[in-house]
């Protein structure tokens, strides 16, 4: 027996605002993007490039938090083709816990549309839950909620994240190719894509959808 119209209407939910991962027309099959007001995870050898693709889809300052003992730093000259390095505010944390605390504070304040935390290991479930709550509250009265992105080593595995993505270079054929895999998402299945950047385009485009391993 069908539900009355009034009851059916009550069960509808609003669509969650998202941040596109790639430019319009370049992200076929990815859905609407990464949900705002939530914390996501990127892993794999090209995870920093994944983060920069997200930065390119935002406006305003982006907070990038890293441990101060790391030996790798972002190269401004390498960023200029598709991201203005002046938009990045780099924070160097003394301890791994300080990376998580800084992420939570940035998300709670809600001024920056994107906060990135480069972690040496996997965070606990409690800090991730706190960051989710901070991101949700960070958009109150300020427009869209911010998005948090955790960069984790290896295959990742942070508990409680909204989605987990793996990005690795694809060395077959010409340069500028990657294999991107959505390892986990609350509302989408595991899926993989081939991503290609043409020499005359600063940002890549989906070139094929493939089965995830």
C-alpha positions in Angstrom: 0.0 0.0 0.0 1.6 3.3 -1.0 2.3 5.9 1.7 0.2 9.0 1.9 1.7 12.0 0.1 2.3 13.9 3.3 4.2 11.0 4.9 6.3 10.4 1.8 7.2 14.1 1.7 8.5 14.0 5.3 11.0 11.3 4.5 12.9 13.4 1.9 16.3 14.6 2.9 18.2 17.6 1.6 21.2 17.0 -0.6 24.5 17.5 1.2 26.6 20.3 -0.3 29.8 18.9 -1.8 33.2 20.2 -3.1 34.0 18.9 -6.6 37.2 17.0 -6.8 37.8 18.0 -10.4 36.5 20.8 -12.6 33.0 20.6 -14.1 32.8 18.1 -16.9 36.0 16.4 -15.7 34.6 14.2 -12.9 32.2 11.9 -14.6 31.1 9.0 -12.3 32.4 10.7 -9.2 29.0 11.9 -8.1 28.8 15.4 -6.7 32.1 15.4 -5.0 33.3 15.3 -1.3 30.7 16.2 1.3 31.3 19.5 3.1 31.2 19.6 6.9 32.9 16.2 7.0 36.4 14.8 7.2 37.8 12.7 4.4 41.1 10.7 3.9 43.6 10.5 1.0 46.4 8.0 0.9 48.8 6.6 -1.6 52.0 7.9 -3.1 50.2 10.8 -4.9 48.0 11.8 -2.0 49.5 15.3 -1.9 48.5 15.8 -5.5 44.9 14.7 -4.6 44.9 17.4 -1.9 46.1 20.0 -4.4 43.2 19.1 -6.8 40.8 19.9 -4.0 42.6 23.2 -3.3 42.1 24.2 -6.9 38.3 23.8 -6.5 38.2 26.3 -3.6 38.5 30.0 -3.1 40.2 31.9 -0.3 42.9 30.6 2.1 43.6 27.0 2.7 45.3 25.7 5.9 47.8 23.0 5.3 49.2 21.5 8.6 52.3 19.3 8.6 54.7 18.0 11.3 57.7 20.3 11.6 60.1 17.3 11.5 59.1 16.3 7.9 61.8 16.5 5.3 59.4 17.1 2.4 57.9 20.5 1.7 55.6 21.9 -1.0 57.4 23.5 -3.9 55.7 26.8 -4.8 57.0 26.7 -8.4 55.4 23.3 -8.9 52.1 24.6 -7.6 51.8 27.7 -9.7 50.3 26.1 -12.9 47.1 25.4 -11.1 47.2 26.8 -7.5 48.3 30.2 -6.3 50.9 29.3 -3.6 49.9 32.5 -1.7 46.6 30.9 -0.8 48.2 28.2 1.3 48.8 29.0 5.0 51.4 26.4 6.2 51.3 25.3 9.8 54.1 23.3 11.3 53.1 21.2 14.3 55.5 20.1 17.0 53.7 16.7 17.6 51.3 14.4 15.7 48.6 15.3 18.2 49.1 18.9 17.4 48.3 18.3 13.8 44.9 16.8 14.9 44.3 19.6 17.4 45.1 22.3 14.8 42.8 20.6 12.2 39.9 20.6 14.8 40.4 24.3 15.6 40.6 25.4 11.9 37.4 23.4 11.1 35.6 24.8 14.1 36.5 28.4 13.2 35.1 27.8 9.7 36.9 30.7 7.8 39.0 28.5 5.5 37.0 26.3 3.1 39.6 23.5 3.3 41.9 22.2 6.1 44.5 19.6 5.2 46.4 17.6 7.9 49.5 15.7 6.7 49.8 12.9 9.3 52.7 10.5 9.9 50.3 7.8 11.0 46.7 6.9 11.5 44.6 9.0 13.9 42.3 7.5 16.5 38.5 7.4 16.1 37.9 10.0 18.8 39.9 12.8 17.1 38.2 12.1 13.8 34.7 12.3 15.5 35.8 15.6 17.1 36.8 17.0 13.7 33.5 16.0 12.1 31.7 17.9 14.8 34.0 20.9 14.4 33.4 20.9 10.6 29.7 20.7 11.0 29.6 23.6 13.5 32.2 25.6 11.5 29.6 26.4 8.8 27.0 27.7 11.2 26.0 31.2 10.1 29.0 31.4 7.7 27.7 29.8 4.5 29.0 26.4 3.5 30.7 24.2 6.1 34.5 23.6 5.7 36.0 20.3 4.5 38.7 18.4 6.3 41.2 16.2 4.5 43.6 13.9 6.3 46.7 12.7 4.3 47.8 9.3 5.7 50.7 7.0 4.7 50.4 3.6 2.9 46.8 2.5 2.2 45.4 4.7 4.9 42.7 3.3 7.2 41.6 6.1 9.5 38.5 5.1 11.3 35.3 7.2 11.0 36.2 9.2 7.9 33.4 10.1 5.5 35.4 8.7 2.5 38.8 7.3 1.8 40.7 7.8 -1.6 43.9 6.3 -2.9 45.9 8.0 -5.7 49.0 6.6 -7.4 50.8 7.4 -10.6 50.1 5.3 -13.6 53.4 4.9 -15.4 52.0 3.2 -18.5 52.1 5.4 -21.6 52.7 9.1 -21.5 53.3 11.1 -18.2 50.4 12.8 -16.5 48.3 9.6 -15.7 47.0 8.4 -12.4 44.9 5.6 -11.0 42.4 7.0 -8.4 40.4 4.6 -6.2 37.6 5.4 -3.9 38.3 2.8 -1.2 35.5 3.7 1.1 32.5 6.0 1.2 29.3 6.1 3.3 27.0 6.4 0.4 29.0 5.1 -2.6 30.6 1.8 -3.6 34.3 1.1 -4.1 35.3 2.3 -7.5 38.4 3.2 -9.5 39.2 5.6 -12.3 42.0 6.4 -14.8 42.8 10.1 -14.6 44.8 11.9 -17.3 46.2 15.4 -17.6 46.8 16.8 -21.1 49.9 19.1 -21.5 47.7 22.1 -22.2 45.5 21.6 -19.2 46.6 22.4 -15.6 44.1 20.0 -14.0 43.4 16.4 -15.1 40.2 14.8 -16.3 38.6 11.3 -15.9 39.6 9.3 -18.9 38.1 5.9 -17.9 36.1 4.2 -15.2 37.6 0.8 -14.2 36.8 -1.9 -11.7 38.5 -1.4 -8.3 40.9 -4.2 -7.3 
